């Protein structure tokens, strides 16, 4: 250490601050839930079919 002045912390830019805000992931998740709400029965059977295939393939 040379004992000089500490470097100043630069403020985050507007876009970076918006992307890293805690509200953004919650909004993305909420939009995803609403988009898939109408396809719940299809997604349920898809997951059950995938798990059944995984089990029957001997991977378990």
N, C-alpha and C positions, 0 to 999 in steps of 0.2 A: 504494500500500500504506500502510496506516495504522499498521502495526507492532503490531497487537493480537495476542492469543493465537491460535494456529491452531485451527481448528474441529476438534472431535473426530470421528473416523471412527466411524460407527455400525456395529455388527456386523450382518451379514446375517441376515435372518430365516430360520427353519428351512426353510420351503417354498422360498424362493429359493436357499438353499444346496443343497437336495436337487436342484432342477431344474438347477442349473448344475454339478453334480458331473460329473466326466469319466466316471464309470461309467454314467450314465443313457443317453447316446447309444449306448454299446456294448450295453447291455441291450436297447434298442429295436431296434437292428439285428439282434441275435441272435434276438429274438422274430420279427421280420419274415422272417428267413431260414428259421426253422423253420416259419413259417406258409405260406410259399410253396414249401417243399421238395417237397411232394406235387404241385405244379402246374408243375414245372420244364419238362416237355415241352410243355405248353400255352403257357407264357410264351415258350419258345424259338421256337415257331412264330409266335406273335403278333409278336415282335420281327422275325423274318425277313420276315413278311408286311408289316409296317409299313415296313421298309427297302426292300423290293421295290416297294411302292406309291410310296414317295418317289422312287425311282430312275426308275420308269416314268412318273411324272407330269411329268418334265422339270425337276424342281427342282434336279437336280445339274448 
